[in-house]
Amino acid sequence: MSQQIEIEFKNLLTKEEFERLCSFLGLASTHFHKQENHYFDTPQFSLKEKGAALRIRAKNGKYVLTLKEPAKIGLLETHQPLSENECKIALQTFSLPESGEVLDRLIALNIEPSNLQYFGALTTYRAEKRYENGLVILDHSRYLNKEDFEIEYEVDDASQGKKQFLTFLQTHNIPVRKTENKIKRFYLAKYEQC
């Protein structure tokens, strides 16, 4: 089973802050790569209610189905590679592969896979750079007529990583902002459209 614990800290940025950090980290437009996240949930938002999220990420001609669930520290991610055809079927018919690690985890969460619906896509242009003991990620995302900029800091040690992240923000005069993850921001924008 392909699983990992993800420990990350994130903060929304203004466009000006984003551009300043690109300059500081030496990131040019050529360092950014496109990825598309396609989100699924039940009509009752059963995954969201459990603090979980389900997506297919399309990046560089590869497709990965990922279920994120709350863990004691960070998030437990279960990954399952998909073929291009499996991805097309999932997006067109909302049917996931009939077997695999993600399906097993959905069933363990009492989520009926046949109840899943496709809610839409979020496109991100992402650049990554190693910094101190972690990975700095700068994202420029577009979804449902919205646009945002974000910094993420992925680490192995939560307490040390949080200190480093807060120091980084302070050093660059960036205020700490309550930042929901991308799927929550996507769903908030979706609610606004209803």
Backbone bond lengths (Angstrom), bond angles and torsions (degrees), N, CA, C in turn:
res aa  C-N    CA-C-N  psi(-1)  N-CA   C-N-CA  omega(-1)  CA-C   N-CA-C  phi
1 M - - - 1.454 - - 1.524 108.87 -
2 S 1.303 116.41 133.42 1.455 121.04 -179.47 1.527 109.11 -93.69
3 Q 1.346 115.39 96.88 1.458 120.61 179.65 1.522 109.92 -130.32
4 Q 1.324 114.85 153.15 1.455 119.62 174.72 1.525 108.63 -154.51
5 I 1.326 114.56 155.34 1.463 120.37 173.37 1.522 107.29 -93.69
6 E 1.323 115.54 128.84 1.457 121.11 178.64 1.522 108.07 -106.06
7 I 1.334 115.52 122.50 1.464 121.41 174.78 1.520 106.33 -116.90
8 E 1.322 115.58 113.78 1.457 118.50 -179.37 1.520 110.40 -145.12
9 F 1.314 113.79 154.54 1.456 122.40 175.36 1.520 106.38 -120.04
10 K 1.322 116.28 144.27 1.458 119.03 -175.87 1.507 110.92 -140.71
11 N 1.319 114.22 156.26 1.457 120.82 -179.73 1.522 108.26 -153.82
12 L 1.335 116.15 130.84 1.454 119.35 173.87 1.521 109.64 -68.73
13 L 1.317 115.88 149.79 1.453 122.73 -178.60 1.522 109.72 -125.94
14 T 1.320 115.74 154.47 1.461 119.18 166.51 1.524 106.67 -78.38
15 K 1.327 116.08 166.16 1.467 119.71 177.75 1.528 109.90 -60.99
16 E 1.327 116.83 -40.00 1.474 120.67 -178.97 1.533 110.70 -65.03
17 E 1.337 117.54 -42.55 1.469 120.98 177.71 1.527 110.32 -63.10
18 F 1.326 115.94 -42.41 1.459 121.70 178.82 1.533 110.24 -58.60
19 E 1.325 116.28 -46.96 1.468 120.34 -179.39 1.525 111.82 -65.99
20 R 1.341 116.52 -36.44 1.472 120.23 176.97 1.526 110.98 -63.48
21 L 1.358 116.12 -43.30 1.465 119.56 -179.78 1.532 111.29 -68.19
22 C 1.315 117.14 -35.63 1.472 119.91 175.47 1.523 109.61 -58.65
23 S 1.316 115.47 -44.57 1.461 120.45 179.96 1.528 110.89 -64.71
24 F 1.345 117.17 -46.75 1.463 121.67 179.94 1.525 111.44 -59.34
25 L 1.330 117.06 -41.27 1.468 121.61 -176.89 1.533 112.76 -86.62
26 G 1.333 116.96 -2.25 1.462 120.25 179.40 1.516 112.92 70.29
27 L 1.332 116.84 35.40 1.465 121.26 -178.27 1.525 110.04 -102.28
28 A 1.324 115.70 123.80 1.461 122.08 176.56 1.523 108.84 -104.92
29 S 1.313 116.72 172.51 1.473 120.33 -178.51 1.523 111.58 -57.93
30 T 1.326 117.60 -29.36 1.476 120.86 179.76 1.528 112.61 -68.81
31 H 1.333 118.05 -16.37 1.473 121.77 178.37 1.526 112.46 -82.11
32 F 1.324 116.96 -12.34 1.462 121.06 -176.47 1.519 110.47 -92.36
33 H 1.326 115.29 135.68 1.459 121.54 -179.33 1.524 109.36 -124.69
34 K 1.317 114.36 143.21 1.464 120.99 -176.59 1.521 111.35 -81.69
35 Q 1.328 115.43 138.02 1.457 121.37 170.20 1.522 108.08 -140.66
36 E 1.331 115.42 147.41 1.459 120.59 178.21 1.509 109.15 -119.00
37 N 1.332 115.38 129.45 1.457 121.65 174.62 1.519 108.15 -105.27
38 H 1.326 116.65 125.45 1.455 123.21 177.88 1.528 107.18 -109.25
39 Y 1.339 117.36 121.09 1.457 122.00 -171.14 1.526 112.94 -102.37
40 F 1.336 114.46 142.55 1.459 122.95 179.62 1.525 109.98 -129.09
41 D 1.317 116.64 148.37 1.460 123.28 170.00 1.526 106.50 -162.88
42 T 1.310 116.82 175.43 1.462 120.29 174.61 1.525 107.97 -83.69
43 P 1.332 118.56 163.65 1.471 120.15 177.35 1.529 112.42 -58.01
44 Q 1.337 117.01 -26.02 1.476 121.46 179.47 1.532 112.05 -90.29
45 F 1.335 117.19 4.18 1.468 122.62 -177.89 1.535 111.27 57.48
46 S 1.326 115.89 45.83 1.470 121.20 -178.33 1.525 112.48 -62.35
47 L 1.326 117.57 -38.25 1.467 119.61 177.83 1.524 110.55 -66.64
48 K 1.315 116.18 -46.81 1.473 121.20 179.84 1.523 110.43 -56.93
49 E 1.343 116.97 -41.50 1.468 120.44 179.62 1.523 112.09 -61.69
50 K 1.328 117.14 -28.46 1.467 121.20 179.05 1.526 111.97 -91.41
51 G 1.334 116.51 5.51 1.465 120.29 -178.64 1.515 112.58 74.36
52 A 1.339 116.46 17.19 1.460 121.85 -176.79 1.524 110.02 -106.39
53 A 1.312 116.22 166.03 1.462 121.82 178.30 1.519 109.02 -148.10
54 L 1.329 115.48 145.97 1.462 121.80 -179.40 1.522 108.21 -127.56
55 R 1.336 115.55 129.92 1.454 119.29 -179.28 1.521 109.97 -146.40
56 I 1.327 114.11 158.48 1.466 121.54 164.45 1.516 105.25 -111.95
57 R 1.335 116.45 127.68 1.466 120.60 176.52 1.522 108.28 -105.87
58 A 1.330 115.12 126.28 1.456 121.94 174.91 1.523 107.33 -106.21
59 K 1.337 115.64 120.49 1.462 120.20 -176.70 1.519 108.66 -152.73
60 N 1.326 116.08 126.15 1.466 121.89 177.94 1.527 113.05 52.58
61 G 1.334 117.28 40.32 1.457 120.72 178.03 1.514 114.45 74.50
62 K 1.331 117.17 10.43 1.471 121.80 177.60 1.513 108.32 -116.05
63 Y 1.342 115.51 151.10 1.459 121.74 -175.78 1.523 108.57 -131.12
64 V 1.327 115.87 128.44 1.467 120.50 -178.86 1.519 109.03 -132.54
65 L 1.325 115.48 127.01 1.458 122.98 173.64 1.520 106.79 -88.00
66 T 1.330 117.65 125.83 1.466 121.71 -177.07 1.526 110.40 -130.98
67 L 1.319 114.36 130.97 1.457 121.76 171.66 1.516 107.21 -108.67
68 K 1.337 116.73 126.10 1.465 121.63 176.49 1.516 107.77 -108.34
69 E 1.349 115.10 130.64 1.467 120.91 178.82 1.524 109.04 -129.79
70 P 1.332 117.10 150.21 1.463 118.79 175.94 1.529 110.87 -61.57
71 A 1.333 115.85 142.70 1.460 122.48 175.46 1.532 107.58 -128.37
72 K 1.334 117.04 171.75 1.469 119.65 179.50 1.519 110.61 -55.63
73 I 1.325 116.25 -43.79 1.462 122.09 173.95 1.516 106.11 -127.52
74 G 1.322 117.46 123.09 1.457 121.23 177.94 1.516 112.77 76.11
75 L 1.318 114.97 -150.54 1.461 122.35 -178.80 1.523 109.98 -124.96
76 L 1.323 115.98 142.63 1.458 121.25 172.54 1.518 106.74 -89.91
77 E 1.329 115.70 121.47 1.461 120.86 178.72 1.525 109.18 -108.61
78 T 1.321 116.55 129.79 1.456 122.19 173.45 1.518 107.04 -112.06
79 H 1.333 116.00 121.64 1.461 122.31 -175.85 1.517 110.98 -110.22
80 Q 1.320 115.36 141.93 1.456 121.16 176.94 1.531 108.33 -141.83
81 P 1.342 117.10 113.46 1.467 119.02 178.39 1.530 110.82 -63.45
82 L 1.340 115.97 143.87 1.458 122.15 177.18 1.527 108.97 -122.73
83 S 1.313 115.47 152.05 1.460 119.33 170.95 1.522 107.95 -79.10
84 E 1.315 116.82 165.66 1.462 120.19 177.26 1.530 110.13 -60.07
85 N 1.319 117.11 -38.65 1.463 121.24 179.58 1.533 111.16 -66.08
86 E 1.346 117.30 -42.82 1.472 120.29 177.74 1.530 110.58 -61.17
87 C 1.330 116.49 -37.73 1.463 120.86 177.88 1.522 110.19 -64.46
88 K 1.332 117.19 -47.23 1.471 120.99 179.72 1.528 110.82 -59.17
89 I 1.326 116.64 -44.27 1.472 120.78 -179.72 1.532 109.90 -62.10
90 A 1.339 116.79 -44.19 1.470 120.81 -179.15 1.530 111.27 -61.31
91 L 1.324 116.99 -41.50 1.460 120.57 -178.01 1.525 112.42 -74.38
92 Q 1.323 116.52 -30.01 1.468 119.67 -178.13 1.529 112.75 -87.73
93 T 1.336 116.85 -35.47 1.475 119.57 -172.88 1.520 112.86 -117.85
94 F 1.334 117.90 -3.33 1.475 123.94 -176.77 1.525 111.59 64.11
95 S 1.353 118.54 16.60 1.460 119.36 179.32 1.515 110.23 -98.80
96 L 1.315 114.08 126.07 1.458 120.84 176.58 1.526 109.08 -86.61
97 P 1.336 117.35 164.45 1.469 118.65 174.98 1.528 110.41 -53.91
98 E 1.328 115.45 147.99 1.471 120.81 -174.27 1.521 113.57 -74.95
99 S 1.325 116.92 -5.22 1.468 119.48 176.92 1.526 108.40 -149.71
100 G 1.323 114.90 167.34 1.457 119.78 177.01 1.515 112.39 131.18
101 E 1.332 114.26 170.97 1.458 121.70 -174.90 1.528 112.29 -61.88
102 V 1.332 116.91 -40.64 1.465 119.94 -177.34 1.527 110.34 -67.61
103 L 1.311 116.93 -43.65 1.466 120.69 177.63 1.529 110.40 -58.71
104 D 1.332 116.32 -43.85 1.471 120.45 178.55 1.525 111.18 -59.05
105 R 1.347 117.04 -42.82 1.465 120.64 -179.12 1.540 110.60 -68.95
106 L 1.341 117.77 -38.69 1.468 120.49 177.58 1.527 110.32 -59.57
107 I 1.325 115.92 -44.58 1.465 120.38 179.43 1.524 110.12 -63.61
108 A 1.342 117.42 -40.11 1.464 121.04 177.42 1.532 111.44 -62.50
109 L 1.333 116.91 -27.65 1.471 121.66 178.09 1.526 112.19 -88.21
110 N 1.332 116.25 5.20 1.472 122.28 -177.00 1.527 112.60 61.41
111 I 1.323 115.72 36.69 1.462 121.89 175.18 1.528 107.01 -104.23
112 E 1.307 116.03 123.05 1.467 120.84 178.28 1.536 108.60 -81.47
113 P 1.346 117.50 111.60 1.467 119.64 -176.79 1.525 114.04 -55.29
114 S 1.331 118.27 -31.12 1.467 120.05 -178.86 1.532 112.06 -69.61
115 N 1.340 117.78 -13.29 1.465 121.32 178.32 1.530 113.39 -88.50
116 L 1.332 116.82 -4.21 1.460 119.90 -176.80 1.523 111.56 -70.38
117 Q 1.332 114.85 146.03 1.451 121.94 174.78 1.518 109.12 -129.77
118 Y 1.316 114.99 153.69 1.457 121.36 176.66 1.525 108.10 -87.27
119 F 1.349 116.60 127.40 1.458 120.64 -176.27 1.523 114.09 -103.54
120 G 1.319 117.74 -16.11 1.456 119.10 178.19 1.516 112.45 136.30
121 A 1.342 114.58 -175.90 1.467 120.64 -173.18 1.518 111.89 -123.67
122 L 1.310 114.34 152.99 1.454 123.47 174.15 1.528 105.90 -127.65
123 T 1.323 117.40 124.75 1.463 121.89 -179.60 1.523 108.85 -103.15
124 T 1.317 114.91 130.34 1.462 120.99 -178.58 1.521 110.00 -125.51
125 Y 1.327 114.98 138.86 1.460 121.22 168.30 1.524 105.37 -105.11
126 R 1.335 115.57 119.40 1.462 121.45 -169.00 1.524 111.91 -124.62
127 A 1.341 114.51 139.50 1.463 121.69 170.91 1.516 107.60 -129.37
128 E 1.329 116.18 145.96 1.464 122.11 -177.93 1.526 109.64 -128.11
129 K 1.336 114.38 146.03 1.464 119.26 176.87 1.527 109.12 -150.35
130 R 1.325 116.51 133.40 1.460 121.24 175.29 1.513 108.48 -65.50
131 Y 1.340 115.63 136.30 1.460 120.43 179.37 1.518 107.99 -148.47
132 E 1.330 116.15 123.43 1.461 122.60 -175.41 1.526 108.59 50.00
133 N 1.339 118.39 -122.85 1.468 119.69 -176.06 1.523 112.75 -100.90
134 G 1.333 116.86 21.25 1.455 118.72 -176.68 1.513 112.01 -143.21
135 L 1.304 114.36 -166.13 1.447 122.14 -179.62 1.531 108.13 -124.25
136 V 1.338 116.59 118.82 1.457 121.76 175.97 1.523 107.27 -87.46
137 I 1.325 115.30 132.16 1.460 121.71 179.37 1.522 107.76 -124.63
138 L 1.308 116.09 127.15 1.458 121.13 174.93 1.517 107.92 -110.30
139 D 1.332 115.93 127.07 1.459 122.56 -177.20 1.522 111.16 -123.46
140 H 1.325 114.84 135.57 1.468 122.76 170.74 1.519 104.80 -118.47
141 S 1.338 117.19 112.44 1.465 121.91 -172.75 1.518 112.20 -116.62
142 R 1.338 114.49 148.24 1.465 122.52 175.30 1.522 108.23 -131.75
143 Y 1.344 115.33 135.75 1.456 120.68 -179.28 1.521 109.06 -165.96
144 L 1.329 116.73 136.90 1.465 122.86 173.69 1.529 112.71 45.14
145 N 1.323 116.79 50.05 1.469 123.11 179.96 1.525 113.61 63.90
146 K 1.321 117.50 21.91 1.471 122.33 176.42 1.522 108.55 -118.62
147 E 1.321 114.37 162.08 1.457 121.68 177.35 1.516 106.80 -143.94
148 D 1.338 117.37 136.98 1.462 118.64 173.18 1.520 110.95 -146.93
149 F 1.328 113.91 165.37 1.462 123.40 -179.14 1.522 106.87 -125.43
150 E 1.340 115.83 142.93 1.463 119.09 -172.75 1.526 110.05 -151.27
151 I 1.329 114.65 149.13 1.460 121.16 169.07 1.521 107.11 -115.05
152 E 1.333 115.64 137.45 1.459 122.10 172.02 1.525 107.10 -123.07
153 Y 1.322 114.82 150.17 1.463 120.44 177.01 1.522 106.94 -131.88
154 E 1.342 116.49 108.44 1.459 122.03 -179.51 1.519 109.69 -93.74
155 V 1.336 115.02 132.56 1.462 120.73 -175.68 1.526 110.34 -140.15
156 D 1.326 115.35 169.47 1.467 121.50 174.63 1.522 111.34 -97.02
157 D 1.333 116.83 -29.51 1.463 122.20 -177.55 1.531 108.93 -112.39
158 A 1.331 116.78 114.18 1.465 121.51 -173.36 1.526 112.60 -62.70
159 S 1.327 118.09 -48.17 1.470 119.03 -173.91 1.529 111.33 -69.98
160 Q 1.317 117.78 -44.06 1.466 120.66 178.14 1.525 110.29 -66.20
161 G 1.323 116.52 -40.79 1.463 121.07 -179.81 1.512 112.36 -62.73
162 K 1.321 116.25 -40.43 1.470 119.57 179.62 1.521 110.58 -62.89
163 K 1.342 116.81 -43.30 1.473 120.41 178.54 1.525 110.48 -60.45
164 Q 1.338 116.13 -46.12 1.464 120.19 -178.77 1.523 111.08 -63.44
165 F 1.323 116.69 -40.20 1.461 121.09 -179.13 1.530 111.10 -65.30
166 L 1.333 116.62 -46.74 1.468 120.24 179.92 1.527 111.15 -63.85
167 T 1.334 116.87 -38.59 1.465 120.78 177.05 1.522 110.38 -64.14
168 F 1.341 116.49 -41.56 1.468 121.52 178.58 1.530 110.24 -59.87
169 L 1.335 116.87 -47.71 1.462 120.04 179.70 1.531 110.77 -61.13
170 Q 1.330 115.64 -45.04 1.464 120.23 -178.65 1.536 110.51 -62.09
171 T 1.326 116.84 -43.96 1.461 121.78 -179.99 1.525 111.45 -58.29
172 H 1.330 115.83 -33.62 1.464 120.55 -177.09 1.534 112.83 -100.46
173 N 1.344 115.40 15.93 1.477 121.56 176.96 1.532 112.53 53.15
174 I 1.320 115.14 44.73 1.463 120.63 178.48 1.522 107.79 -111.80
175 P 1.343 117.50 120.23 1.463 119.09 179.99 1.529 111.27 -68.54
176 V 1.326 115.92 147.53 1.460 120.78 174.58 1.524 107.35 -71.46
177 R 1.317 115.93 127.42 1.462 121.59 179.44 1.512 109.31 -121.30
178 K 1.320 116.83 136.76 1.468 119.92 174.60 1.517 107.02 -61.09
179 T 1.328 116.42 119.12 1.458 121.20 -173.10 1.515 110.49 -126.48
180 E 1.313 115.09 112.86 1.465 120.26 174.78 1.531 108.13 -76.37
181 N 1.343 115.29 158.89 1.455 117.15 177.38 1.530 109.72 -71.76
182 K 1.328 116.08 170.53 1.461 120.59 -172.91 1.520 112.71 -59.06
183 I 1.323 116.85 -41.93 1.465 117.73 -177.15 1.530 110.78 -65.78
184 K 1.328 117.61 -36.36 1.470 119.29 177.69 1.520 110.47 -67.06
185 R 1.338 116.95 -40.42 1.467 119.55 177.20 1.526 110.02 -64.46
186 F 1.321 116.32 -38.89 1.461 120.61 177.71 1.526 110.01 -61.08
187 Y 1.352 116.74 -47.76 1.466 120.05 -178.65 1.530 112.55 -65.71
188 L 1.335 116.88 -37.05 1.470 119.08 176.01 1.522 110.71 -61.19
189 A 1.327 116.44 -41.81 1.469 119.70 177.34 1.518 110.87 -66.28
190 K 1.329 116.84 -35.82 1.472 121.33 178.81 1.529 109.67 -64.90
191 Y 1.354 116.96 -44.20 1.464 121.41 178.14 1.526 110.95 -58.99
192 E 1.349 115.88 -40.47 1.464 120.41 -178.76 1.529 111.35 -61.93
193 Q 1.334 116.01 -29.84 1.465 120.09 -179.50 1.527 112.54 -76.80
194 C 1.332 116.40 -21.25 1.481 120.05 -176.49 1.520 111.31 -78.32
